[in-house]
Amino acid sequence: MKSFAGVECMRNRYGRFFFVLLLVILFAFKGISVLAEENGSYLDNLVKEVLENNPDLKKAVQSKGASEHLVLPAGTLPDPDIGFSLSNLRIDDFDFSKEAMTSADIFFIQKFPFPGKLSLKEEIADIRSKQAGMSVSELENMLIYRTRRAYFRYYEVMKFIAITKKTRAILKQFLGVAQQRYTVG
């Protein structure tokens, strides 16, 4: 009976040990959430730095600006052609009356597209500009997500390392206590 009571007492010791270990782990996770709130400003600064220094984002912003400037010209008439031509003119005296087929022409040509085509071109350029703006916001969201994910993975690993060190220290203390109790008898 005494050995059975001793085994039950050991179960209670292990039960207490695991209960204490569980409490330590729970308080450690509670500490992680408190520290995460404290480090929120650091994370915000990190996200801000990524958004300011990312070359792909800078390129996308410049592309968006360029596409915005293409909207208005897309709806205008094409450039006119203006010219001057000379034909069958003698070079040695530049006299227009010596040759019967000599001519000097000044011309102005303006192309007029089919009605509605210019407004459609302007609408297409506007849609492309909006699409460029959406790609900028998409890239910003992706960079924010990746930065936060990497930060929290790093943070999680660092906290797990700290928890593991604390747990090892506690286990060493338990080991020392257990060895003392078994050596004393």
Secondary structure as a PSIPRED ss2 file (coil, helix, strand):
# PSIPRED VFORMAT (PSIPRED V4.0)

   1 M C   1.000  0.000  0.000
   2 K H   0.000  1.000  0.000
   3 S H   0.000  1.000  0.000
   4 F H   0.000  1.000  0.000
   5 A H   0.000  1.000  0.000
   6 G H   0.000  1.000  0.000
   7 V H   0.000  1.000  0.000
   8 E H   0.000  1.000  0.000
   9 C H   0.000  1.000  0.000
  10 M H   0.000  1.000  0.000
  11 R H   0.000  1.000  0.000
  12 N H   0.000  1.000  0.000
  13 R H   0.000  1.000  0.000
  14 Y H   0.000  1.000  0.000
  15 G H   0.000  1.000  0.000
  16 R H   0.000  1.000  0.000
  17 F H   0.000  1.000  0.000
  18 F H   0.000  1.000  0.000
  19 F H   0.000  1.000  0.000
  20 V H   0.000  1.000  0.000
  21 L H   0.000  1.000  0.000
  22 L H   0.000  1.000  0.000
  23 L H   0.000  1.000  0.000
  24 V H   0.000  1.000  0.000
  25 I H   0.000  1.000  0.000
  26 L H   0.000  1.000  0.000
  27 F H   0.000  1.000  0.000
  28 A H   0.000  1.000  0.000
  29 F H   0.000  1.000  0.000
  30 K H   0.000  1.000  0.000
  31 G H   0.000  1.000  0.000
  32 I H   0.000  1.000  0.000
  33 S H   0.000  1.000  0.000
  34 V H   0.000  1.000  0.000
  35 L H   0.000  1.000  0.000
  36 A H   0.000  1.000  0.000
  37 E H   0.000  1.000  0.000
  38 E H   0.000  1.000  0.000
  39 N C   1.000  0.000  0.000
  40 G H   0.000  1.000  0.000
  41 S H   0.000  1.000  0.000
  42 Y H   0.000  1.000  0.000
  43 L H   0.000  1.000  0.000
  44 D H   0.000  1.000  0.000
  45 N H   0.000  1.000  0.000
  46 L H   0.000  1.000  0.000
  47 V H   0.000  1.000  0.000
  48 K H   0.000  1.000  0.000
  49 E H   0.000  1.000  0.000
  50 V H   0.000  1.000  0.000
  51 L H   0.000  1.000  0.000
  52 E H   0.000  1.000  0.000
  53 N H   0.000  1.000  0.000
  54 N C   1.000  0.000  0.000
  55 P H   0.000  1.000  0.000
  56 D H   0.000  1.000  0.000
  57 L H   0.000  1.000  0.000
  58 K H   0.000  1.000  0.000
  59 K H   0.000  1.000  0.000
  60 A H   0.000  1.000  0.000
  61 V H   0.000  1.000  0.000
  62 Q H   0.000  1.000  0.000
  63 S H   0.000  1.000  0.000
  64 K H   0.000  1.000  0.000
  65 G H   0.000  1.000  0.000
  66 A H   0.000  1.000  0.000
  67 S H   0.000  1.000  0.000
  68 E H   0.000  1.000  0.000
  69 H H   0.000  1.000  0.000
  70 L C   1.000  0.000  0.000
  71 V H   0.000  1.000  0.000
  72 L H   0.000  1.000  0.000
  73 P H   0.000  1.000  0.000
  74 A H   0.000  1.000  0.000
  75 G C   1.000  0.000  0.000
  76 T C   1.000  0.000  0.000
  77 L C   1.000  0.000  0.000
  78 P C   1.000  0.000  0.000
  79 D C   1.000  0.000  0.000
  80 P C   1.000  0.000  0.000
  81 D E   0.000  0.000  1.000
  82 I E   0.000  0.000  1.000
  83 G E   0.000  0.000  1.000
  84 F E   0.000  0.000  1.000
  85 S E   0.000  0.000  1.000
  86 L E   0.000  0.000  1.000
  87 S E   0.000  0.000  1.000
  88 N C   1.000  0.000  0.000
  89 L C   1.000  0.000  0.000
  90 R C   1.000  0.000  0.000
  91 I C   1.000  0.000  0.000
  92 D C   1.000  0.000  0.000
  93 D C   1.000  0.000  0.000
  94 F C   1.000  0.000  0.000
  95 D C   1.000  0.000  0.000
  96 F C   1.000  0.000  0.000
  97 S C   1.000  0.000  0.000
  98 K C   1.000  0.000  0.000
  99 E C   1.000  0.000  0.000
 100 A C   1.000  0.000  0.000
 101 M C   1.000  0.000  0.000
 102 T C   1.000  0.000  0.000
 103 S E   0.000  0.000  1.000
 104 A E   0.000  0.000  1.000
 105 D E   0.000  0.000  1.000
 106 I E   0.000  0.000  1.000
 107 F E   0.000  0.000  1.000
 108 F E   0.000  0.000  1.000
 109 I E   0.000  0.000  1.000
 110 Q C   1.000  0.000  0.000
 111 K C   1.000  0.000  0.000
 112 F C   1.000  0.000  0.000
 113 P C   1.000  0.000  0.000
 114 F C   1.000  0.000  0.000
 115 P C   1.000  0.000  0.000
 116 G C   1.000  0.000  0.000
 117 K H   0.000  1.000  0.000
 118 L H   0.000  1.000  0.000
 119 S H   0.000  1.000  0.000
 120 L H   0.000  1.000  0.000
 121 K H   0.000  1.000  0.000
 122 E H   0.000  1.000  0.000
 123 E H   0.000  1.000  0.000
 124 I H   0.000  1.000  0.000
 125 A H   0.000  1.000  0.000
 126 D H   0.000  1.000  0.000
 127 I H   0.000  1.000  0.000
 128 R H   0.000  1.000  0.000
 129 S H   0.000  1.000  0.000
 130 K H   0.000  1.000  0.000
 131 Q H   0.000  1.000  0.000
 132 A H   0.000  1.000  0.000
 133 G H   0.000  1.000  0.000
 134 M H   0.000  1.000  0.000
 135 S H   0.000  1.000  0.000
 136 V H   0.000  1.000  0.000
 137 S H   0.000  1.000  0.000
 138 E H   0.000  1.000  0.000
 139 L H   0.000  1.000  0.000
 140 E H   0.000  1.000  0.000
 141 N H   0.000  1.000  0.000
 142 M H   0.000  1.000  0.000
 143 L H   0.000  1.000  0.000
 144 I H   0.000  1.000  0.000
 145 Y H   0.000  1.000  0.000
 146 R H   0.000  1.000  0.000
 147 T H   0.000  1.000  0.000
 148 R H   0.000  1.000  0.000
 149 R H   0.000  1.000  0.000
 150 A H   0.000  1.000  0.000
 151 Y H   0.000  1.000  0.000
 152 F H   0.000  1.000  0.000
 153 R H   0.000  1.000  0.000
 154 Y H   0.000  1.000  0.000
 155 Y H   0.000  1.000  0.000
 156 E H   0.000  1.000  0.000
 157 V H   0.000  1.000  0.000
 158 M H   0.000  1.000  0.000
 159 K H   0.000  1.000  0.000
 160 F H   0.000  1.000  0.000
 161 I H   0.000  1.000  0.000
 162 A H   0.000  1.000  0.000
 163 I H   0.000  1.000  0.000
 164 T H   0.000  1.000  0.000
 165 K H   0.000  1.000  0.000
 166 K H   0.000  1.000  0.000
 167 T H   0.000  1.000  0.000
 168 R H   0.000  1.000  0.000
 169 A H   0.000  1.000  0.000
 170 I H   0.000  1.000  0.000
 171 L H   0.000  1.000  0.000
 172 K H   0.000  1.000  0.000
 173 Q H   0.000  1.000  0.000
 174 F H   0.000  1.000  0.000
 175 L H   0.000  1.000  0.000
 176 G H   0.000  1.000  0.000
 177 V H   0.000  1.000  0.000
 178 A H   0.000  1.000  0.000
 179 Q H   0.000  1.000  0.000
 180 Q H   0.000  1.000  0.000
 181 R H   0.000  1.000  0.000
 182 Y H   0.000  1.000  0.000
 183 T H   0.000  1.000  0.000
 184 V H   0.000  1.000  0.000
 185 G C   1.000  0.000  0.000
